[in-house]
Amino acid sequence: VQLQASGGGLVQAGGSLRLSCAASGTSGSIFSITYIAWYRQAPGNERELVAGISSGGTGNYADSVKGRFTISRDNAKKTVYLQMNSVKPEDTAVYYCKGSLGGMDYWGKGTLVTVSS
């Protein structure tokens, strides 16, 4: 499974951005049962979990993004989205997506999100 994150960029505080995590090298049926999570890593910080979504579509969120970010998936497109609303400067980081299936983790390359104040 290969994952590619995209959609990052520069956004003003209070604005919105949508990140995408597209999968390749796997079938839609396999993707549909893969747990997908978004992580982020700010300079000097450790990588942290932002949100994850189960095969059934249930999302879970870090406290820091609850009520502002929404994770969703489109299994037909083999893509998971992270809708980021009301962004804050502290959301600035490189965002990565990770797929987990059968005890294996698959990381994609990150996409940089910069929030200006």
Backbone torsions as a table, in degrees:
resi	resn	phi	psi	omega
1	VAL	NA	128.1	173.6
2	GLN	-113.3	136.6	179.7
3	LEU	-120.4	138.9	179.6
4	GLN	-130.2	117.2	176.9
5	ALA	-89.7	143.8	178.0
6	SER	-152.4	170.9	176.0
7	GLY	104.5	-3.7	179.6
8	GLY	-70.1	168.8	178.9
9	GLY	166.6	-165.2	179.4
10	LEU	-99.1	129.3	-179.5
11	VAL	-141.2	147.7	178.6
12	GLN	-79.8	152.4	176.3
13	ALA	-55.8	137.0	-177.3
14	GLY	91.3	-10.3	-178.7
15	GLY	-86.7	-170.7	-176.3
16	SER	-131.3	156.3	178.6
17	LEU	-154.2	146.4	175.4
18	ARG	-122.0	122.7	176.4
19	LEU	-96.6	149.1	177.5
20	SER	-123.8	145.8	175.4
21	CYS	-128.1	104.7	-176.2
22	ALA	-101.7	135.7	-179.3
23	ALA	-102.5	146.4	173.1
24	SER	-141.3	166.6	179.7
25	GLY	76.2	17.8	178.7
26	THR	-149.0	158.4	178.8
27	SER	-82.6	163.8	178.0
28	GLY	-63.6	-35.6	-179.1
29	SER	-68.3	-37.6	177.0
30	ILE	-69.4	-43.8	179.0
31	PHE	-58.4	-39.3	-174.9
32	SER	-63.5	-22.0	179.8
33	ILE	-103.4	6.1	-179.2
34	THR	-89.3	129.3	174.7
35	TYR	-76.4	130.0	-178.7
36	ILE	-119.9	134.2	179.1
37	ALA	-132.6	151.5	172.9
38	TRP	-104.6	133.9	173.8
39	TYR	-122.7	164.5	174.3
40	ARG	-143.6	154.1	178.5
41	GLN	-139.8	115.1	176.2
42	ALA	-90.2	156.6	179.9
43	PRO	-54.8	129.0	178.9
44	GLY	81.2	-3.1	-178.5
45	ASN	-111.4	162.5	174.2
46	GLU	-79.7	159.3	176.9
47	ARG	-68.5	136.2	-178.1
48	GLU	-130.3	149.9	177.8
49	LEU	-73.4	133.1	177.8
50	VAL	-102.7	-51.6	-178.3
51	ALA	-162.4	154.7	176.8
52	GLY	-141.2	156.4	-179.8
53	ILE	-137.2	132.6	-178.1
54	SER	-82.3	174.4	177.6
55	SER	-62.4	-29.6	179.7
56	GLY	-83.4	-2.6	177.1
57	GLY	94.5	7.1	178.5
58	THR	-80.9	127.6	-179.4
59	GLY	-102.6	150.5	172.1
60	ASN	-133.8	149.9	-169.2
61	TYR	-135.1	149.9	168.9
62	ALA	-68.9	147.9	-178.8
63	ASP	-56.6	-33.3	-175.6
64	SER	-68.0	-17.2	-177.6
65	VAL	-119.8	-3.0	179.9
66	LYS	-57.6	134.3	179.6
67	GLY	84.7	-10.2	-179.7
68	ARG	-116.2	-37.0	-177.9
69	PHE	-107.5	147.5	176.5
70	THR	-133.8	128.7	177.1
71	ILE	-102.6	140.3	179.5
72	SER	-149.1	166.6	-179.5
73	ARG	-139.3	147.6	174.0
74	ASP	-124.3	97.8	-174.2
75	ASN	-67.7	-29.3	178.4
76	ALA	-64.3	-33.4	178.9
77	LYS	-95.9	-0.9	-178.1
78	LYS	52.0	47.3	-175.7
79	THR	-137.4	140.0	172.6
80	VAL	-115.0	140.7	-177.5
81	TYR	-115.7	151.9	170.5
82	LEU	-127.7	105.2	176.9
83	GLN	-85.8	120.3	-177.1
84	MET	-111.2	113.7	178.2
85	ASN	-115.7	159.5	178.5
86	SER	48.9	47.9	-175.4
87	VAL	-67.1	153.9	-178.7
88	LYS	-123.9	158.3	177.8
89	PRO	-54.6	-32.5	-179.7
90	GLU	-72.4	-5.1	173.2
91	ASP	-82.8	-5.8	178.8
92	THR	-61.9	124.5	-176.9
93	ALA	-178.7	170.6	166.4
94	VAL	-89.9	127.3	-176.8
95	TYR	-102.7	132.2	-179.8
96	TYR	-122.3	149.7	171.1
97	CYS	-113.3	149.0	-178.6
98	LYS	-134.6	133.7	174.9
99	GLY	-106.0	140.3	179.8
100	SER	-128.0	126.1	-178.0
101	LEU	-157.2	129.9	175.9
102	GLY	58.1	34.8	178.9
103	GLY	81.0	1.2	179.3
104	MET	-108.1	145.9	174.9
105	ASP	-113.9	139.7	179.7
106	TYR	-126.2	119.9	-178.6
107	TRP	-104.2	141.5	172.0
108	GLY	-99.4	167.1	172.8
109	LYS	-70.8	151.0	-174.3
110	GLY	-84.3	169.3	174.0
111	THR	-129.3	134.2	-173.4
112	LEU	-85.5	129.7	173.4
113	VAL	-115.3	125.2	178.5
114	THR	-122.4	122.7	179.9
115	VAL	-109.4	119.5	-179.6
116	SER	-93.0	146.0	-178.5
117	SER	-90.4	NA	NA
